[in-house]
Amino acid sequence: NMGDLEGNISQLPAEWRPAFRDMLKAGGRDDYDRDVDGRPASHDWTMAQSFRCLTDLYFLVTEVLYWHDAHKYGPFHKWMSDTVGKTKGVRELWLLPRDHFKTTILTIGHCIQQILINPATSALIVSRKDEHAHLMSEEMRRQFVFNERLRSYFPDYCAGTLDELGSKSEWICPAFRVIFGKRRREPTVAATGIKSTQQSRHYDWMYPDDCMDAADTTEVGLRE
């Protein structure tokens, strides 16, 4: 129900509300307003899906980012999505076996949602090696270029090519320029290995993901 458009917008950061309102109202084009089956839909429907992405991480992951794999998700993943990052200022440690979509939901999905909520945010992706962190960043970057559903709901966030965003180690969401009229100095997403040094950077969100492996548990000094 999009009858309370202003009520939904009030949940966003104040400096982002005018641009978000204009973006949604101006986005009513035939190539964007399609339902999940590709049929023409009202622009109110498109806006409703956009707002749902901001508040419902499970919907964002299963119906937008990875809709083609929606059958792989279930109640446990819904609980993960509804639980992660809900308490500000609290560090969370998630320990789950492989194939539970930890990275998909808790790192990639959650980070993309924070960018959609506020494209002025800055996130750091950290893994044991640079290339591991770069893989996560690259997956997020590709979503903003090649995912047609994400492009239809948030056209101003998406780019025409990967190079327009930046490199897989650092890239910037295009929506920042829409709001502030200039390029962001710090990247929207930075990705690095845990042994790298990050100086003079300020991040709103940090995602340490698989920062240790078996080799890190055998020596006390290395483990610390």
Sine and cosine of phi, psi and omega as CSV:
sin_phi,cos_phi,sin_psi,cos_psi,sin_omega,cos_omega
0.00,0.00,0.91,-0.42,-0.03,-1.00
-0.98,-0.18,0.33,0.95,0.00,-1.00
-0.89,0.45,-0.46,0.89,-0.02,-1.00
-0.95,-0.32,0.88,0.48,-0.03,-1.00
-0.86,0.52,-0.71,0.71,-0.04,-1.00
-0.92,0.40,-0.56,0.83,0.02,-1.00
-0.90,0.44,-0.62,0.79,0.05,-1.00
-0.93,0.36,-0.68,0.73,-0.02,-1.00
-0.90,0.44,-0.49,0.87,-0.02,-1.00
-0.90,0.43,-0.23,0.97,0.03,-1.00
-0.99,0.17,-0.21,0.98,-0.05,-1.00
-1.00,0.00,0.31,-0.95,0.11,-0.99
-0.83,0.56,0.63,-0.78,-0.14,-0.99
-0.83,0.55,-0.65,0.76,-0.08,-1.00
-0.95,0.31,-0.21,0.98,-0.08,-1.00
-0.99,-0.16,-0.26,0.96,-0.13,-0.99
-0.89,0.45,-0.74,0.67,-0.03,-1.00
-0.87,0.49,-0.70,0.72,-0.02,-1.00
-0.92,0.39,-0.61,0.79,0.00,-1.00
-0.92,0.38,-0.66,0.75,0.01,-1.00
-0.89,0.46,-0.72,0.70,-0.01,-1.00
-0.91,0.41,-0.64,0.77,-0.03,-1.00
-0.88,0.47,-0.70,0.72,-0.02,-1.00
-0.92,0.39,-0.71,0.71,-0.05,-1.00
-0.93,0.36,-0.51,0.86,-0.02,-1.00
-1.00,0.08,-0.15,0.99,-0.11,-0.99
-1.00,0.03,0.13,0.99,-0.05,-1.00
-0.97,0.23,0.98,0.22,0.00,-1.00
-0.87,-0.50,0.45,-0.90,-0.08,-1.00
-0.86,0.51,-0.54,0.84,-0.06,-1.00
-0.98,0.20,-0.26,0.97,0.01,-1.00
-0.99,-0.14,-0.66,0.75,-0.15,-0.99
-0.99,0.14,0.99,0.10,0.03,-1.00
-0.73,-0.69,0.57,-0.82,0.06,-1.00
-0.99,0.12,-0.08,-1.00,-0.10,-0.99
-0.91,0.42,-0.31,0.95,0.03,-1.00
-0.99,-0.15,0.15,0.99,0.04,-1.00
0.99,0.12,0.12,0.99,0.00,-1.00
-1.00,0.06,0.50,-0.87,0.03,-1.00
-0.83,0.56,0.67,-0.74,-0.02,-1.00
-0.71,-0.70,0.34,-0.94,0.03,-1.00
-0.94,0.35,0.42,-0.91,0.02,-1.00
-0.92,0.39,-0.51,0.86,0.09,-1.00
-0.86,0.52,-0.62,0.79,0.02,-1.00
-0.90,0.43,-0.69,0.73,0.02,-1.00
-0.88,0.47,-0.69,0.73,0.01,-1.00
-0.91,0.42,-0.61,0.80,0.02,-1.00
-0.88,0.47,-0.65,0.76,0.04,-1.00
-0.91,0.41,-0.62,0.78,0.02,-1.00
-0.87,0.49,-0.73,0.68,-0.01,-1.00
-0.91,0.40,-0.57,0.82,0.00,-1.00
-0.90,0.43,-0.55,0.84,0.05,-1.00
-0.88,0.48,-0.50,0.87,-0.04,-1.00
-0.96,0.27,-0.44,0.90,-0.12,-0.99
-0.90,-0.44,-0.28,0.96,-0.10,-1.00
-0.84,-0.55,1.00,-0.07,-0.05,-1.00
-0.90,0.45,-0.60,0.80,0.00,-1.00
-0.89,0.45,-0.65,0.76,0.06,-1.00
-0.89,0.45,-0.71,0.71,0.00,-1.00
-0.85,0.52,-0.70,0.72,-0.05,-1.00
-0.95,0.32,-0.74,0.68,-0.17,-0.99
-1.00,0.02,-0.38,0.93,-0.05,-1.00
-0.93,-0.38,-0.17,0.99,-0.02,-1.00
-0.83,-0.56,-0.88,0.48,-0.09,-1.00
-0.95,0.31,-0.70,0.72,-0.08,-1.00
-0.76,-0.65,0.71,0.70,-0.06,-1.00
-0.87,0.48,-0.49,0.87,-0.02,-1.00
-0.95,0.31,-0.26,0.97,0.04,-1.00
-0.92,-0.40,0.35,0.94,-0.09,-1.00
-0.84,0.54,-0.48,0.88,-0.03,-1.00
-0.93,0.38,-0.23,0.97,-0.02,-1.00
-1.00,0.08,-0.15,0.99,-0.08,-1.00
-0.97,-0.24,0.47,-0.88,-0.04,-1.00
-0.52,-0.85,-0.31,-0.95,-0.07,-1.00
-0.84,0.54,-0.61,0.79,-0.01,-1.00
-0.90,0.44,-0.66,0.75,0.01,-1.00
-0.93,0.37,-0.54,0.84,0.10,-1.00
-0.89,0.46,-0.68,0.73,0.03,-1.00
-0.90,0.44,-0.69,0.72,0.05,-1.00
-0.83,0.56,-0.74,0.67,-0.05,-1.00
-0.90,0.43,-0.60,0.80,-0.04,-1.00
-0.98,0.19,-0.21,0.98,-0.12,-0.99
-0.97,-0.26,-0.62,0.78,-0.16,-0.99
-0.91,0.41,0.69,-0.73,0.14,-0.99
0.91,0.42,0.38,0.93,-0.05,-1.00
-1.00,0.09,-0.33,0.94,-0.01,-1.00
-0.94,-0.35,0.92,-0.38,-0.05,-1.00
-0.91,0.41,0.61,-0.79,0.06,-1.00
0.99,0.17,0.07,1.00,-0.04,-1.00
-0.95,-0.31,0.76,-0.65,0.09,-1.00
-0.99,0.11,0.69,-0.72,-0.04,-1.00
-0.87,-0.49,0.66,-0.76,0.08,-1.00
-0.88,-0.47,0.89,-0.46,-0.01,-1.00
-0.95,-0.31,0.88,-0.48,0.02,-1.00
-0.90,-0.43,0.95,-0.32,-0.05,-1.00
-0.65,-0.76,0.48,-0.88,0.05,-1.00
-0.91,0.42,0.16,-0.99,0.06,-1.00
-0.89,0.46,0.36,-0.93,0.06,-1.00
0.92,0.40,0.44,0.90,0.12,-0.99
-0.96,-0.27,0.20,0.98,0.06,-1.00
0.88,0.48,0.61,0.79,0.02,-1.00
-0.88,0.48,-0.80,0.60,-0.03,-1.00
-0.91,0.42,-0.65,0.76,-0.04,-1.00
-0.87,0.49,-0.72,0.69,-0.07,-1.00
-1.00,0.02,-0.78,0.63,-0.19,-0.98
-0.99,0.16,-0.43,0.91,0.01,-1.00
-0.95,-0.31,-0.90,0.44,-0.09,-1.00
-0.92,0.39,-0.81,0.59,-0.05,-1.00
-0.89,0.46,-0.75,0.66,-0.05,-1.00
-0.91,0.41,-0.65,0.76,0.00,-1.00
-0.91,0.42,-0.69,0.72,0.04,-1.00
-0.88,0.48,-0.63,0.77,0.02,-1.00
-0.89,0.46,-0.65,0.76,0.02,-1.00
-0.91,0.42,-0.56,0.83,0.05,-1.00
-0.93,0.38,-0.64,0.77,0.02,-1.00
-0.91,0.41,-0.63,0.77,0.01,-1.00
-0.91,0.41,-0.67,0.74,-0.04,-1.00
-0.50,-0.87,0.99,-0.13,-0.04,-1.00
-0.93,0.37,-0.06,1.00,0.11,-0.99
-1.00,0.07,0.00,1.00,-0.01,-1.00
-0.97,0.26,0.30,-0.95,0.03,-1.00
-0.72,-0.70,0.73,-0.68,-0.08,-1.00
-0.79,-0.62,0.57,-0.83,0.05,-1.00
-0.90,-0.44,0.83,-0.55,0.08,-1.00
-0.98,-0.21,0.83,-0.55,-0.05,-1.00
-0.81,-0.58,0.73,-0.69,0.10,-0.99
-0.67,-0.74,-0.01,-1.00,-0.08,-1.00
-0.89,0.46,-0.65,0.76,0.00,-1.00
-0.84,-0.54,0.41,-0.91,0.01,-1.00
-0.82,0.57,-0.71,0.71,-0.09,-1.00
-0.91,0.42,-0.49,0.87,0.04,-1.00
-0.93,0.36,-0.69,0.72,0.04,-1.00
-0.91,0.41,-0.60,0.80,0.00,-1.00
-0.91,0.41,-0.55,0.83,0.03,-1.00
-0.89,0.45,-0.67,0.75,0.03,-1.00
-0.91,0.40,-0.70,0.72,0.02,-1.00
-0.89,0.46,-0.65,0.76,0.01,-1.00
-0.90,0.44,-0.62,0.78,0.03,-1.00
-0.90,0.45,-0.67,0.74,0.04,-1.00
-0.91,0.42,-0.69,0.73,-0.01,-1.00
-0.87,0.49,-0.66,0.75,0.00,-1.00
-0.92,0.40,-0.52,0.85,0.04,-1.00
-0.88,0.48,-0.63,0.78,-0.04,-1.00
-0.98,0.20,-0.05,1.00,0.03,-1.00
-0.91,-0.41,-0.70,0.71,-0.20,-0.98
-0.95,-0.31,-0.22,0.98,-0.04,-1.00
-0.99,0.15,0.94,-0.33,-0.09,-1.00
-0.91,0.41,-0.55,0.84,0.01,-1.00
-0.94,0.35,-0.68,0.73,0.03,-1.00
-0.90,0.44,-0.62,0.79,0.03,-1.00
-0.91,0.42,-0.59,0.81,-0.02,-1.00
-0.95,0.30,-0.58,0.81,-0.02,-1.00
-0.99,0.11,-0.52,0.85,-0.06,-1.00
-0.70,-0.72,0.92,0.39,-0.10,-0.99
-0.87,0.49,-0.59,0.81,-0.05,-1.00
-0.97,0.24,-0.18,0.98,0.05,-1.00
-1.00,0.08,-0.28,0.96,-0.21,-0.98
-0.97,-0.23,0.40,-0.92,-0.03,-1.00
-0.89,-0.45,0.31,-0.95,0.00,-1.00
-0.97,0.22,-0.51,0.86,0.01,-1.00
-0.65,-0.76,0.29,-0.96,0.04,-1.00
-0.90,0.44,-0.60,0.80,-0.04,-1.00
-0.90,0.43,-0.47,0.88,0.02,-1.00
-0.91,0.40,-0.47,0.88,0.01,-1.00
-0.98,0.20,-0.62,0.78,-0.10,-1.00
0.75,-0.66,-0.26,-0.96,-0.02,-1.00
-1.00,0.03,0.21,-0.98,0.01,-1.00
-0.94,0.33,-0.26,0.96,0.08,-1.00
-1.00,0.08,-0.46,0.89,0.04,-1.00
-0.45,-0.89,0.78,-0.63,0.06,-1.00
-0.50,-0.86,0.31,-0.95,-0.13,-0.99
-0.82,-0.57,0.72,-0.69,0.05,-1.00
-0.95,0.33,0.78,-0.63,-0.03,-1.00
-0.87,0.49,-0.42,0.91,-0.05,-1.00
-0.90,0.43,-0.37,0.93,0.04,-1.00
-0.87,0.49,-0.66,0.75,0.01,-1.00
-0.92,0.40,-0.56,0.83,0.01,-1.00
-0.88,0.47,-0.64,0.77,-0.05,-1.00
-0.98,0.21,-0.78,0.63,-0.18,-0.98
-0.98,-0.21,-0.14,0.99,0.06,-1.00
0.95,0.30,0.29,0.96,0.02,-1.00
-0.47,-0.88,0.24,-0.97,0.00,-1.00
-0.99,0.15,0.64,-0.77,0.01,-1.00
-0.94,0.33,0.67,-0.75,0.01,-1.00
-0.95,0.31,-0.73,0.68,0.03,-1.00
-1.00,-0.04,0.48,-0.87,-0.01,-1.00
-0.94,0.35,0.46,-0.89,0.14,-0.99
-0.92,0.40,-0.68,0.73,0.03,-1.00
-0.75,-0.66,0.76,-0.65,0.15,-0.99
-0.86,-0.51,0.64,-0.77,-0.04,-1.00
-0.77,-0.64,0.74,-0.67,-0.08,-1.00
-0.39,-0.92,0.23,-0.97,0.10,-0.99
-0.99,0.16,0.34,-0.94,-0.12,-0.99
-0.94,0.35,-0.36,0.93,-0.01,-1.00
-1.00,0.04,-0.08,1.00,0.03,-1.00
-0.97,0.22,0.34,-0.94,0.00,-1.00
-0.95,-0.31,0.80,-0.61,0.05,-1.00
-0.91,-0.41,0.91,-0.41,-0.04,-1.00
-0.88,-0.48,0.53,-0.85,0.05,-1.00
0.83,0.56,0.59,0.81,0.05,-1.00
-0.83,-0.55,0.57,-0.82,0.00,-1.00
-0.80,-0.60,0.85,-0.53,-0.08,-1.00
-0.89,-0.46,0.67,-0.74,0.06,-1.00
-0.99,0.16,-0.52,0.86,-0.01,-1.00
-0.70,-0.71,0.66,-0.75,0.09,-1.00
-0.81,-0.59,0.74,-0.67,-0.06,-1.00
-0.84,-0.55,1.00,0.07,0.14,-0.99
-0.97,0.25,0.86,-0.50,-0.11,-0.99
-0.75,-0.66,0.90,-0.43,-0.02,-1.00
0.80,0.60,0.84,0.54,-0.03,-1.00
-0.99,0.12,-0.13,0.99,0.00,-1.00
-0.76,-0.65,0.45,-0.89,0.19,-0.98
-0.71,-0.71,-0.16,-0.99,-0.10,-1.00
-0.85,0.52,-0.59,0.81,-0.03,-1.00
-0.90,0.43,-0.49,0.87,-0.03,-1.00
-0.97,0.24,-0.17,0.99,-0.05,-1.00
-0.98,-0.18,-0.08,1.00,-0.11,-0.99
-1.00,-0.01,-0.43,0.90,-0.01,-1.00
-0.88,-0.48,0.76,-0.65,-0.07,-1.00
-0.87,0.50,-0.73,0.69,-0.03,-1.00
-0.87,0.49,-0.70,0.71,-0.01,-1.00
-0.92,0.40,-0.61,0.79,-0.01,-1.00
-0.90,0.43,-0.67,0.74,0.03,-1.00
-0.90,0.43,0.00,0.00,0.00,0.00
